[in-house]
Amino acid sequence: MAKIKVHGLPFSSCTARVLACLNEKQVEYELIPVNARAGDHKKPQYLSLNPFGLFPALEDGCLTLFESRAIIKYLAKKYEGQGCPNLLGSTVEEEAVVEQWCEVESHHFNPPCYALVSQIIINPLKGGTTDEAVVESNAEKLSRVLDVYEDRLSKSKYLAGDWFSLADLQHMPFLHYLVNDVGKATLISSRKHVNAWWEDICSRPAWKKIAVHMKFPSK
Amino acid sequence: MAKIKVHGLPFSSCTARVLACLNEKQVEYELIPVNARAGDHKKPQYLSLNPFGLFPALEDGCLTLFESRAIIKYLAKKYEGQGCPNLLGSTVEEEAVVEQWCEVESHHFNPPCYALVSQIIINPLKGGTTDEAVVESNAEKLSRVLDVYEDRLSKSKYLAGDWFSLADLQHMPFLHYLVNDVGKATLISSRKHVNAWWEDICSRPAWKKIAVHMKFPSK
């Protein structure tokens, strides 16, 4: 069976999400770096894999997929019987709760995190500046979102229940950047249950292997 | 069996998404209107159903769910054997492609559409004004996204393949507002395959019953 190919870059949060899932499911893969400096992700060959020109894209035999959150669901289903169990939940109701918190990540957690990482890391890397007002308003938005997480995580160890699921995994790349790279670690550490959750999930061996490579390039 | 309860409002795009899915699956439900003018969605009783204070929230016996995109997946799985078939795909690979285009809706299509609806309809309803520069930039973003859809829909009748799936359904509320309420119908009508897709899906009886009630309140 041909090895799964992931086209992307280790510091891309969406690539890291897919690689973390592959590690959790103990699936061998080949990471094919995309030469972003040369703009290869906007050229026809890469656009045939991901028409939005973003990272990552996955090739599994004849199947090509983009959108990291769709890819991790595919991997969790296809490799249900190996590696970390129960990433999707084991009943229709459990699956619904996993999906619910995955959607919370997409629509509530991701937008302010993306804004913080863009402003604080990516803009300066591209020679631009950080808009402090945008940083402030997104830190406030994220703080209100994390209040909801704190309440949830006071009632269950992980987001979907008392087991680690895709809902937790989906959050990890931006949590990593919040804590380590954008100077917003207190958003996590100031919340008892959110902090315990992060300490737990970031110590997973499958994640540690990915996190060590999440370094933004220099200018 | 207790009837499913949907707490929300007919003009809320996320409520409409859930109601359309219930109709497609021929599931009886009760719509419980939320008194938004009185701020009931920010009060403890509603926050216990949806901690973000947004529409909708679903009650199905003991299960409470929020996030419309998670709810429609739950309904499509639970009622797999009735109503519109195959909303989720029938193989792991088909499911992955449905998920992929659902994620495209969430991360590429929804943000500029939401900005357009906010600027053109919601801001004036709240006594504010429309920022034309924001309208312009989001119409451009959406146009580039719809170019990807045009290419995709030139190769398959629906987003995930040659059958109607959740990926198509997930788009319907904002497509409806784009065409009917924000003066951006040409974004759809100027693209042959996108237009044919929209004409097809908006003529579905399950959708027509919902669309007729999608009227924004007056000031």
Interface residues (C-beta under 8 A of the other chain):
Chain A: P51 F52 L63 L65 F66 E67 R69 A70 I71 K73 Y74 K77 K78 V92 E93 E95 A96 V97 E99 Q100 C102 E103 V104 S106 H107 H108 V148 D151 R152
Chain B: P51 F52 L63 L65 F66 E67 R69 A70 I71 K73 Y74 K77 K78 V92 E93 E95 A96 V97 E99 Q100 C102 E103 V104 S106 H107 H108 V148 D151 R152
